[in-house]
Amino acid sequence: MSGSVSMLYMAMSLDGYIAGPHDGPDNPGGDGFMRLHDWFVDANGEFVRPAGPGGELFDELATFGAVLAGRRTVEQVDHWGGDHHGVPIFVPSHRPPGPSVANYPLVTYVADGVASAMAQAKAAAGDRFVLVHGAYTAQRALEAGVLDELQISQIPVLFGGGRRLFDLLPSRIELEIVRVVDTPQATHIRYRVRR
């Protein structure tokens, strides 16, 4: 992946959920959320590089140059403490940020829409890609035509409830499968948005 590419990364249950039931500020990700990340979390709950093809994907995902994330996502993790692997973080939002953001120089709130936020993130990323987080933000980026790729880690579990990734799309969007990495813990599918 190289500059000027935006890529959503999400882990998702087979029935389309990216967060479990009861997702909220006191329960980020909802009930059972960590099950979606078992493919790179050890028995102690620490993020680790998996072996084999999953490890290669893990390494690739770590090469982003900027982050575009929805407000709900960043607020649930307090903007990653202002440091998501040392890269700039852009948050499209019509409301001003909370007071903690003043302590985070890498976090920029963008009030004039997701397209503007993505343009700023791509400029900041240089020759690396923009990592996109958040279901609502991904849907708005698709609608605006500024999301280029989706990397979905499909986890072999059925949540039966929670927050779905693609609930509010305005129209049909065609995707092209770029790559499939199959591991015992997940099937990782990379798609390109057809335009």
Salt bridges, closest charged atoms under 4 A:
ASP23 OD2 - ARG72 NH1 2.83
ASP23 OD2 - ARG163 NE 3.11
ASP31 OD2 - HIS22 ND1 2.64
ASP38 OD2 - ARG35 NH1 3.64
ASP59 OD2 - ARG49 NH2 2.85
GLU60 OE2 - ARG179 NH2 2.92
GLU60 OE2 - ARG190 NH1 3.69
GLU75 OE2 - ARG71 NE 2.69
ASP78 OD1 - HIS79 ND1 3.61
GLU143 OE1 - ARG140 NE 2.78
ASP148 OD2 - LYS122 NZ 2.98
ASP148 OD1 - ARG195 NH1 3.21
GLU149 OE1 - ARG190 NH2 2.86
GLU149 OE2 - ARG192 NE 3.80
GLU174 OE2 - ARG172 NH2 2.55
GLU176 OE2 - ARG192 NH1 3.72
